[in-house]
């Protein structure tokens, strides 16, 4: 064991650049191999997650995709405002189990401020960590992520700006006190501030109780077939069905995603071959070490570990870094998917072992 450690220490001091290249090539192989599939799974997971939470989104007349993107993901501006009577109508509808009006249109440093009713938090998996949910029109809650980024504490005062651009007109007249800090299941909620719907009236010096979208959960999925006819008779209202929109987007983007996955596999195959070739070439430069160990009568398995072991540990380290990188960005890999990255290492080890034993 002392001999192995001595050889490894010598390799580390003299060939640390080569070891670093082995680590980086392994990291690159892991990333290229898994990125297309992981990104596709992430996108579908997020869409399915929200589609399972909300059956219908009611917005002002406009594109259904825009209504869903603004209400659930805050990726678009809302199509317009709806009167409070809309919420009351759908709240009493026999097919509807639960509704939540939401208000959009303001931001804090580019992060959207969302006006909601109190039932939103439990519905969408927001968990209060400190303080209390907004009750009054001068209260606001922030996520743990935003609180850490901006060093917010309970009782701090913030001001919103009009529109989705941080350069919009600031509502300096309306102080909002941070009443609570929360954690969230959805990234879209984690990157949002939340106030009451009434707060929007106060921020705009208005008694108007309009809102921008209405989230609805149905008593039965069969209502998805019945509601389009009801909605079509409602003036200025547009119904958007997240599950149908998700299906359309999946069908539209699937060929592109499949193509990206195919080329990703080709590129990963090329990088894996490059990694194998690199390790094999490095193995050829360690002939003197192999010969020395043979002269000393060292067992072939022990000699293999002493000569090439550090390079494989560097490659394995790159693989682990790649797997951890996916975890950090919310794209976790299964054990089976992670194990695929071991194939280049195993092939490299096999080729070098065969080469060493031929001598």
C-alpha positions in Angstrom: 0.0 0.0 0.0 2.9 2.4 0.8 4.2 1.8 -2.7 0.9 2.7 -4.3 0.6 5.9 -2.2 4.1 6.8 -3.2 3.5 6.4 -6.9 0.2 8.3 -6.7 1.8 11.1 -4.8 4.5 11.3 -7.5 1.8 11.3 -10.2 -0.2 14.0 -8.4 2.9 16.3 -8.2 4.2 15.8 -11.7 1.0 15.1 -13.7 -1.7 17.2 -12.0 -2.6 18.9 -15.3 -3.1 15.5 -16.9 -5.3 14.4 -14.0 -7.3 17.6 -14.3 -7.9 17.0 -18.0 -9.1 13.5 -17.1 -11.5 14.9 -14.6 -12.8 17.6 -17.0 -13.3 15.1 -19.8 -15.3 12.8 -17.6 -17.3 15.8 -16.3 -18.0 16.9 -19.9 -19.0 13.3 -20.9 -21.5 13.1 -18.0 -23.0 16.5 -18.9 -23.4 15.9 -22.6 -24.7 12.4 -22.1 -27.5 13.4 -19.7 -28.4 17.0 -20.4 -31.0 16.6 -23.3 -32.9 13.9 -21.4 -32.7 15.7 -18.1 -33.9 18.9 -19.5 -36.8 17.2 -21.2 -37.8 15.4 -18.0 -37.6 18.7 -16.1 -39.8 20.6 -18.5 -42.4 17.9 -18.7 -42.3 17.5 -14.9 -42.9 21.2 -14.3 -45.8 21.3 -16.9 -47.4 18.2 -15.5 -47.0 19.4 -11.9 -49.0 22.6 -12.6 -51.5 20.9 -14.9 -52.3 18.5 -12.1 -52.9 21.4 -9.7 -55.2 23.5 -11.9 -58.0 22.2 -14.3 -59.0 25.5 -15.8 -57.6 29.1 -16.0 -60.0 31.8 -16.8 -58.5 35.0 -18.3 -59.6 37.9 -20.4 -60.1 37.1 -24.1 -56.8 36.1 -25.6 -54.5 33.3 -26.4 -55.0 30.3 -24.0 -51.2 29.6 -23.9 -50.5 33.2 -22.8 -53.1 32.9 -20.1 -51.6 29.7 -18.7 -48.0 31.0 -19.1 -48.8 34.2 -17.2 -51.0 32.7 -14.4 -49.0 29.6 -13.6 -45.4 30.4 -14.8 -45.3 34.3 -14.9 -43.6 34.0 -18.3 -46.1 36.3 -20.1 -48.1 39.4 -19.4 -51.8 38.7 -18.6 -54.3 39.3 -21.4 -56.4 41.8 -19.4 -58.5 42.3 -16.3 -61.6 40.5 -15.2 -64.3 41.9 -12.8 -64.8 40.4 -9.4 -68.2 39.2 -10.5 -66.4 36.6 -12.7 -64.9 35.0 -9.6 -68.2 35.0 -7.8 -69.9 33.3 -10.8 -67.4 30.5 -11.0 -67.2 30.1 -7.3 -70.9 29.2 -7.2 -70.8 27.0 -10.4 -71.8 23.4 -9.6 -68.9 21.9 -11.6 -66.3 23.9 -9.7 -64.7 22.8 -6.4 -62.4 25.6 -5.7 -61.3 29.0 -7.2 -58.6 31.5 -6.6 -58.4 34.9 -8.3 -54.9 36.1 -8.9 -53.6 39.6 -9.8 -50.5 40.3 -11.8 -48.9 43.4 -13.2 -46.3 44.7 -10.6 -42.8 43.6 -9.7 -40.0 44.2 -7.3 -36.6 44.4 -9.1 -38.1 42.4 -12.0 -39.5 39.6 -9.7 -43.3 39.4 -10.1 -45.7 40.4 -7.3 -48.7 38.1 -7.2 -52.0 39.0 -5.6 -53.9 35.9 -4.3 -56.5 34.7 -2.0 -55.5 32.9 1.2 -56.4 29.4 -0.2 -53.6 29.7 -2.9 -50.8 28.9 -0.4 -52.1 25.5 0.7 -53.3 24.7 -2.8 -49.9 25.3 -4.5 -47.7 23.9 -1.7 -46.3 27.1 -0.1 -45.1 26.5 3.4 -44.8 29.3 5.9 -41.4 29.2 7.6 -41.6 32.5 9.6 -44.3 35.1 10.4 -47.7 35.0 8.9 -49.4 35.1 5.5 -50.6 38.5 4.2 -53.9 39.5 5.8 -53.9 43.2 5.2 -53.3 45.2 2.0 -50.0 46.5 3.4 -48.4 43.0 3.9 -46.2 40.9 1.6 -44.5 37.5 1.9 -41.2 36.5 0.3 -39.6 33.1 -0.4 -36.6 31.9 1.5 -34.6 32.2 -1.7 -35.4 35.9 -2.3 -35.0 36.7 1.4 -31.5 35.2 1.3 -30.6 37.1 -1.9 -31.8 40.5 -0.7 -31.2 40.0 3.0 -34.9 40.5 3.9 -36.1 40.2 7.4 -39.6 40.2 8.9 -40.9 43.8 9.2 -38.7 45.2 6.4 -40.4 47.6 4.0 -40.4 47.1 0.2 -42.1 49.0 -2.7 -43.3 47.6 -6.0 -42.9 49.0 -9.5 -45.6 49.0 -12.2 -45.5 46.4 -14.9 -43.1 43.5 -15.4 -40.0 45.7 -15.9 -38.0 46.8 -12.8 -37.7 50.2 -14.5 -41.4 50.8 -14.2 -43.0 53.5 -12.1 -42.4 52.8 -8.4 -45.4 52.8 -6.0 -43.5 54.8 -3.4 -46.7 55.8 -1.7 -47.6 52.2 -0.8 -45.4 50.6 1.9 -45.5 46.8 2.0 -44.2 45.2 5.2 -42.7 41.7 5.0 -45.0 39.7 7.2 -43.8 36.2 6.4 -41.1 34.1 4.7 -42.1 30.8 2.9 -40.7 27.9 1.0 -42.4 26.6 -2.1 -42.7 23.4 -4.1 -42.7 25.2 -7.5 -39.9 27.3 -8.9 -42.4 29.8 -10.3 -43.7 30.4 -6.7 -40.2 30.5 -5.2 -39.4 33.3 -7.6 -42.4 35.5 -6.7 -43.7 37.8 -4.0 -47.2 37.4 -2.7 -49.8 39.9 -1.5 -53.5 40.0 -1.1 -55.6 40.8 -4.1 -56.8 43.9 -2.2 -53.2 45.1 -2.0 -53.3 45.7 -5.8 -56.1 48.2 -5.3 -54.0 50.0 -2.6 -50.9 50.1 -4.8 -52.8 51.7 -7.6 -55.0 54.1 -5.4 -58.1 52.4 -6.6 -61.2 50.8 -5.2 -61.3 48.6 -8.3 -61.5 44.9 -7.4 -60.5 43.6 -10.8 -58.1 40.7 -11.1 -56.2 39.2 -14.1 -56.8 35.4 -13.9 -58.9 32.8 -12.1 -57.5 29.4 -11.2 -60.1 26.7 -10.9 -60.2 23.1 -9.7 -63.1 21.0 -10.8 -65.1 18.5 -8.8 -64.7 16.0 -11.6 -62.4 15.8 -14.7 -65.5 15.2 -16.8 -66.2 18.9 -16.3 -63.3 19.6 -18.8 -65.7 18.4 -21.5 -68.6 20.5 -20.3 -67.0 23.8 -19.5 -65.9 25.0 -23.0 -69.6 25.4 -23.9 -70.3 27.4 -20.8 -67.3 29.6 -21.1 -68.0 30.4 -24.8 -71.2 32.2 -23.6 -69.4 34.3 -21.1 -68.5 37.8 -22.4 -64.8 38.6 -22.6 -63.8 35.4 -20.8 -61.3 32.9 -22.2 -60.9 29.4 -20.8 -57.4 27.8 -20.9 -57.0 24.1 -20.0 -53.4 23.4 -18.8 -53.6 19.7 -19.5 -54.7 20.2 -23.1 -52.1 23.0 -23.7 -49.4 20.7 -22.2 -50.5 18.0 -24.6 -50.3 20.4 -27.6 -46.9 21.7 -26.6 -45.6 18.2 -26.0 -46.8 17.1 -29.5 -45.3 20.3 -31.1 -41.9 20.1 -29.4 -41.4 16.4 -29.2 -39.7 16.0 -32.6 -37.3 18.8 -31.7 -36.6 17.3 -28.2 -36.1 13.9 -29.8 -33.6 15.3 -32.3 -31.7 17.1 -29.5 -31.6 13.9 -27.5 -30.3 12.0 -30.6 -27.5 14.5 -31.3 -26.7 14.7 -27.6 -26.1 11.0 -27.6 -23.9 11.2 -30.7 -21.9 14.0 -29.1 -21.6 12.1 -25.8 -20.4 9.0 -27.7 -17.7 11.1 -29.3 -16.6 12.7 -26.0 -16.6 9.3 -24.4 -14.4 7.9 -27.1 -12.1 11.0 -26.7 -12.0 10.2 -22.9 -11.1 6.6 -23.5 -8.5 7.5 -26.1 -7.0 10.0 -23.7 -6.7 7.5 -20.8 -5.3 4.9 -23.1 -2.7 7.4 -24.4 -1.8 8.3 -20.8 -1.4 4.6 -20.1 1.2 4.3 -22.8 3.2 7.0 -21.1 3.4 5.1 -17.9 5.4 2.2 -19.3 8.4 3.0 -17.1 6.2 2.7 -14.0 4.9 -0.7 -15.2 8.4 -2.0 -15.9 9.6 -0.9 -12.5 6.8 -2.7 -10.8 7.4 -5.9 -12.9 11.0 -5.9 -11.9 10.0 -5.6 -8.2 7.7 -8.6 -8.8 4.5 -6.7 -7.9 1.2 -8.6 -8.6 -0.4 -7.4 -11.9 -3.6 -6.3 -10.2 -1.7 -4.2 -7.6 0.6 -2.9 -10.4 -2.5 -1.8 -12.4 -4.0 0.0 -9.4 -0.7 1.7 -8.6 -0.1 2.8 -12.3 -3.5 3.9 -13.4 -5.7 4.1 -10.3 -5.3 7.8 -9.8 -6.4 8.5 -13.3 -9.5 6.5 -12.9 -10.2 8.2 -9.5 -9.9 11.6 -11.4 -12.4 10.3 -14.0 -14.7 9.0 -11.4 -14.5 12.4 -9.6 -15.5 14.1 -12.8 -18.5 11.8 -13.1 -19.6 12.6 -9.6 -19.3 16.3 -10.2 -21.5 16.0 -13.3 -24.2 14.1 -11.3 -24.0 16.7 -8.5 -24.3 19.5 -11.0 -27.6 18.1 -12.3 -28.8 17.8 -8.7 -27.9 21.5 -8.0 -29.9 22.6 -11.0 -33.0 20.5 -10.1 -32.4 17.8 -12.8 -31.7 14.8 -10.6 -30.6 11.5 -12.3 -31.7 8.1 -11.3 -29.1 5.5 -10.2 -29.4 3.7 -13.6 -28.9 6.9 -15.5 -25.9 7.9 -13.4 -24.3 4.5 -13.9 -24.2 5.0 -17.7 -21.4 7.4 -17.1 -19.2 4.6 -15.7 -19.1 2.9 -19.2 -16.2 5.0 -20.5 -14.2 4.4 -17.3 -14.9 0.6 -17.4 -13.8 0.4 -21.1 -10.7 2.4 -20.4 -9.8 0.2 -17.5 -10.3 -3.0 -19.6 -8.2 -1.7 -22.5 -5.3 -0.6 -20.2 -5.4 -3.8 -18.2 -5.2 -5.9 -21.4 -2.4 -3.7 -22.7 -0.4 -4.0 -19.4 -0.8 -7.8 -19.3 0.5 -8.2 -22.9 3.9 -7.0 -21.8 
